[in-house]
């Protein structure tokens, strides 16, 4: 961004909008919305804005319009923002598209899952079709009711996803058994007793094991023994008989069923044999009537070949497969096993720890559902991996929060100061600078104030400072002295504007849990008592924060973002 040119454009736009007179404050707001990182340069920018506004306001309204038309004609008329749309799907028929949302209930979902689920859901909506929520719960050792409940709460409720149908894959176990038996009878599958290491070695070399040549009758007999729990876990497996010389190693007689005796959260101890992912997935696409599969490209083309082969074995329809690049959240831990380890080691407090990007953590921090929808439309079906930086998440969320969040004064690490001769004032401050209908709150001044320790350390001898919405003061020797009320004087000679609180017994104790899990303590104005739990507000010059709970009169917030 070329700062001077940008300031000039916004000054012209504001002047044209308000009959030839630009407002410096409005320009600062525009700049910060465009790049919040400029906040640290407010002092420097304020001087440039003041200078530019004076130049612009000297021009006639007609000249202002002419210059704006010349350098930024798009700013003359506010165009309707083009609604971002998802790209068209191949072979999609209106009213006939069926997509699936396929979580494995073995972990809490994170932002990458949310984007994948939303893409499938939004495409079903786009074509007035249907979306199927399919819990792929065929690993009894990992699947838990806890994660099913988390999916419903963190994804369906939080993101307002309403599937047309909900399926638990484990309910289809009798169908899987019937299909497996059919393959065995046809000589398409066999029971293998080789050790894992031996099987892998022979597959790599493209050599068949002795089990491969057993007759269908023998394999059916062994299959029934497996169903009758005659063998221990790991003793034998069911494999497809395909092609051990295939260049695609996935096609070299893959395993499709294994013995697992762990109790299933839903089916209890009813089933001893469980299908592996490729078999389960290929079959369930048919059972659910799926027409379009949208998934991450990390799945790989090799697995598509295997699943298509399985579909062909049963004469099942094939789906339109659309693969997109993986979603990576920069610097975030997303692997379920890693998070479980951190929780076990007490390095994070749980799945909603503020350092995580699980949906549970993001919701608690104050990330709005609308952010995920906009982000899903932005990333779309890009073929290349998408690296999502936290700044992108916060930027989208800030845009949604900003017009709806009331402002309050909060002083972290407060330092008490006395300002001699400070006038007693009743200061009326808007709850939102652009929405008067929201109402106001009042702060009463005396000679004693709280400012942040950080601001206190920056105060220099003889310099002019301003308490926001109040008055100007100076540091003289080892004391602070009232100077004037006029904002214009500060604009001409001021060094720093800061938030403050009057020393008042009605001030509220506040704690803010930060993204690094550190706790910031401070004081807030009495009006924060009106904030409702789970509402997000903006503590000015600090950041957006969500009220998490109230403990013995103390308000505990979670930091959302700047």
C-alpha positions, 0 to 999 in steps of 0.5 A: 500500500502506498500510504500517501496516495491511499490517504489522498484517495480516502480524503477525497472520497470523504470530502465528496461524501460530506459536501467538501469537508473531509474528516481525519478520523474517518480516514484513520478508520479506513486505513486500519480496516485495510491494514490493521498492522498500521495501528503501530504507526498512528502517530506518524499517519495522523500528521500526514492525514492532517496535512492531506485533509487541509490540502483537500478541503481547500479545493472546491467540491467540483475539483475534489470530484474531478480529482477522485474521478481521475485517480479512483473513479470506483470510489465515486459511487459505491458499487455493490460488492460482487457476491463470491460464488463457488465455481460450477461442478462438472455434471451437476444437475439442479436438484440431483446433486448429493454430497457427503460430509464424512467425519471420522468420530475419533477426534474434535474437528478443526478449521480444515475439517470445517472448510471441507464440510462447508464446501460439500454442504454449500455445493448441495445448497447451490444445486438445490440438492442434498447433503448426507452427514456420514459418521465413518465409525468403522474403527471401534478402537478410535470411534467414540460417542464423545466425538460424535457429540462434538461433531454435532455441537461444534460443526452442526450447531456452531456452523449452522449446517443442516444435513438432509440425512444422517448416517452411521456407517457401522449400522451397515455392517450386515450389508458389508458382511454380505458383500464380503461373502459374495466376493469370497464366493466369486473368488475375488477375495481370500483370507490371508494368514501372513504376518504384516511384515511378510505381506508387505514384503511380498506385496513390494516384490509382487509375489503371491503368498500361499494363501492366495491360491486357496479355493473359494470354499476354503476361504469361505470356511475361514471367513466364517471362523473369523466371524465366529471369533475363532482367531485372535486379532492380527491372526488373519485378514480378508484381502481382495485378489487383484494384481500383484504386478500393478504399478499402483501398489495400492492395487496389490491385493489390499486388505479390506477386513480385519479383526478388531474385538474392541467394544464399539461405542454404538454397536457394542460387541456385536461385530468382530470384523471391520472394513477398512477405509477404501472398501467402506468408502466405495460401498457407502457412496452407493448406499448414500446415493452420492453424486459428487465427492469433494475431498482433499487431494492428499487422498491421492489418485491411487486410492481412487483407482482402488475404490473404482475397482471395488465399485465395478465389482458390485456394479455400483455407480461412480461419482464425480470426484473433485479434489482440492488442495489441502488446507494448512493452518500456518503454525497450528497443531491439527493432528488429533494424536498430537493434541491428545498427547499435549492434553495428556501431558497437560501442555494444553488445557483441553480441545478448546485451548486458545492455542488450538484451531479446533472449532471448539477453541475458535468458537470460545474465542469468538470466531463467528460462523460467518467467517468460515463461510466467507473463508470457504468461498475464498479458498474454493476448490483451489488445486494447490494447498491453501496456507491459512494464516491467522491474520486471514482468519482475524481479518475476515472475522474483524470485518464481521465483528466491527459493526456489531461490537460495542466499545469499552475502556479496559486498562491492562496492567493499570498504573495510577496517576494524578493530573493536577487541576484536571477538571471534573467532567461528565464525559459521554462516549458512544458505545459504537462510533458509527451507531448512535442508536446503540446508546452511550456510557458516561465516565466522570473525571477527577484528578486521579486516573488509571492508564496502562503501564505501557503508556505510562512508560512512554510519557516524556517531559514537556510533551502534550498527551490526551486522554481519549474523549477527555482533555490534554495534559503534560508531564512536568518534572515528576508530576502531570498537569492539566493543559487544555480540553481542545482536541484541535490543540492535541492534533497540532502538537500532541504526542500520544492519545491513550485510554484511561479510567477514573479512579473509581470504586465501581471499576470492574476487575477483568481477566483476559485469556490470551492466545498463548494461554497467558492471563492479562489482568486489569480494570474496566469501566463499570458499563462492562457489567452490561455485557452478556456472556458469550458476547464479543466486545472491543476493548479499545486499543487492546482488541476484541474479546469474548466474555466467557464467564463471571467469577465472583464479580470478576469478568473473564474474557477470551481474547479474540484478536486485535 
